[in-house]
Amino acid sequence: MRKNLLKTMIVLSIGLLTYETTFSLPQIILNKADDFSIEIGTVSKSTFSSCGNSIANCLVTLKLMIHNEGFVIIHNNSSRTLTNVRAYFPEELQNQVDQNASACISLAPGLSCRLTFRPTTMSQFLERTAIPIHGDKTSTAFFDLQITE
């Protein structure tokens, strides 16, 4: 009896571990353009926002007082390699946000890359602002960026 109970407990533990692993990082497709989609991640790198068709729901928040980063994950849904995928900040934001787009220089079909953003020492509060993302000869998708204290 004790042996069967132990087996049952092990199976339940594995089942719970599998359940948590499967559902802790959902793969949510967001703001889908013709050839790529965007997934928004928060500073914790474990929570994803859902976005549907409205850019108003896709939000990356950077904090001024804490050294932090936000990111978006780009999925190449097309049958061709995408090149130079990055966010295009308006002129007034170019010195306020550092972007690392090195992983998205060349993105093969079916693969993903991450665009990472950090506030700079020149960052100021920023209300929710739509930021376009595109690459060479791709469609454009958007996410919202805000900088808070």
Secondary structure as UniProt FT lines:
FT   HELIX           2..24
FT   STRAND          36..41
FT   TURN            43..44
FT   STRAND          48..49
FT   TURN            52..53
FT   HELIX           55..57
FT   STRAND          59..63
FT   STRAND          70..76
FT   STRAND          82..83
FT   STRAND          86..87
FT   HELIX           91..93
FT   TURN            94..96
FT   STRAND          97..100
FT   HELIX           102..104
FT   STRAND          106..107
FT   TURN            109..110
FT   STRAND          112..119
FT   TURN            121..122
FT   STRAND          126..134
FT   TURN            136..137
FT   STRAND          141..148
//
